[in-house]
Amino acid sequence: MEEEIFELKAVILKMFAQPTRLKILECLRRGEKSIHEIVHAIHGEQSNISQHISLMQKNHIVTTRKDGVRVMVKVKDPEIFNILGRVSKRNCF
């Protein structure tokens, strides 16, 4: 059981180890967004952003839902922003 907890922690921290995923999360800090809105906000490519969102969804960081033809994305647990905030404060960003 303890090993599973360490594995879960490692997976979650890996989600923060990629700049594009961090940009996506920061974009979602202000609430649910469509993939199109995220692409526009972080100046990324739709296919790349979608891949990162899919990976974060698989690892329970974000959730998605369909709204007509749009895919909406939101952070599953807002506590993530506290973690990111602590890292930023710690490193004086």
N, C-alpha and C positions, 0 to 999 in steps of 0.2 A: 504494500500500500504506500509506504513512504517513497519508494522508487517512482511510483506513478505520479506522485505530487511533484517530484523534481522534474520529471519529464514534462508535465503540464506547464510548470514555471518556465522551463527552457523554451517550449513552443511559444508561449506568450511573449517572452523577451525577444525571440527571433522576429516576431511581427514588428517590433520596434527598431529592428536593426537595418532598416532599408529606408532611405530618404523619401522615396515616392509614397510608401505606406504612411510615413509620418506626415507628409503633406496632406494626404487623404484624410487622416484622422484630424488634423488641425482644421481642415475644411469642414468636417462634420461636427466640430466643436459647437458651431452655431445652430446645429439641428440637422434634421433629415434633408438630404439633397438627392437629386437625380444624378445618375452617372454623367449625363450631359453637363450638368451644372458643375460637377467635380472636375471633369475634363477641362472645361472653360476656366475654372478658378485656379487650377494649378498648372495650366498650359501644358497638359500632357496629351498623349495619344489615347484614343478611346480603347483600343485593344489592350494596351499596356495597363491602363487604369482598371479595366474590367478584370484582367488577370489578378491584379493585386487585391481587388475587392473579393474575388472568388476565393482566394487563399485566406483572406481575413475572415470571410464567412465560414469557411471550412473549419477554421480554428476558433470560432465563436467570439470573434472580436466585433464583427458587425452583423447586422441582419439586413435582408433585402425583401422588398415586396414589389409586386407589379401594380402600376397605376396607369391603366390603359396600355399604351405602348412603352411607357417609361418604366425604368427600374429605379426604385427609390432605395436609398441606403441610409442606415443610421447606426450609431454605435450601440452595441448591445448593453454595455454597462458603463455609465458615465464616470465611474471610478478611474477609468483609463486616463482621463484628463488630469486627475490628481497625480497619477504616476508620472505622466509626461511633464507636469508642472514642477514636480520635485526634481526631476533630472535637469530641467532648464534652470531652476534656481541654484542648484548645486554647482552647475558649471558656469554661472553668471552670464547666461545668454539673454 
